[in-house]
Amino acid sequence: MNSIRLPRRAAAEFLGTALLACIVIGSGVTAERLSDDHGIQLFTNTVACVLGLGLLIVVLGPVSGGHLNPLLSLADRMLGRSERSGLTRSDVAVYLLAQLLGAFSGMLLAAVMFQLPVAVSGADRVAPHTFVGELVAAAGLVFVFSSLARARQSLPVVAVTMAAYLGAASWFTSSFGFLNPAITLARVFTDTYAGIAPASALLFIVAQLIGGAFGAVAAAALFPGEPTARRDEADEVMAIGIAA
């Protein structure tokens, strides 16, 4: 993956995160407009996000690793990947900036498509139980991502597994699995089904970071040792991931 120049990888992360944010917000707006039933709204939003994430990982994974999520870029570095096959510190900084800019661009694109104002959300989502839910969701996400990387799974397996986890986390956690700090921040500025109030977003991001650290530690304990670099498709997906 590091054989590909950083600007090209950053562009892939920007584009992928932008499209993912647009999918998260746009499908939420569609779900809200088509039905008043909260279960149907969640199902519609989840299906779109699962399908979208899987496609984005398959398409962009060979370029940047298809992280599309600061948690996964940080976990990639935290687990001590080699300089040859993993992200350097400067890579991580560029990836995080690209993901953040991409998330806000995707939010703006959804606003244009659905003729929505850019407005601060009033959706207060934080509570002790939802904080725990988001922590659990993020821990699981990073654990799954890191385990797949260390087991050197192929790109199709990674895409299906990460998308499946996103879908599961949307339903089994009390927070509905936001999972992505960059997109969580972008969702502050959409007062729609997908929105989240600023205070809730900040606490969700804290939960995501804490949970992500736990997930990385658990993966390192169960899959000890740095993965051996392979010159095949698996080497491109050592750090692939989500969320919404």
HELIX and SHEET records of a PDB file:
HELIX    1   1 LEU A    6  LEU A   34  1                                  29    
HELIX    2   2 HIS A   38  SER A   64  1                                  27    
HELIX    3   3 PRO A   70  MET A   78  1                                   9    
HELIX    4   4 ARG A   89  MET A  113  1                                  25    
HELIX    5   5 PRO A  128  ARG A  150  1                                  23    
HELIX    6   6 LEU A  155  PHE A  172  1                                  18    
HELIX    7   7 PRO A  181  ALA A  186  1                                   6    
HELIX    8   8 ARG A  187  PHE A  189  5                                   3    
HELIX    9   9 PRO A  198  LEU A  222  1                                  25    
HELIX   10  10 GLU A  233  VAL A  237  5                                   5    
END                                                                             
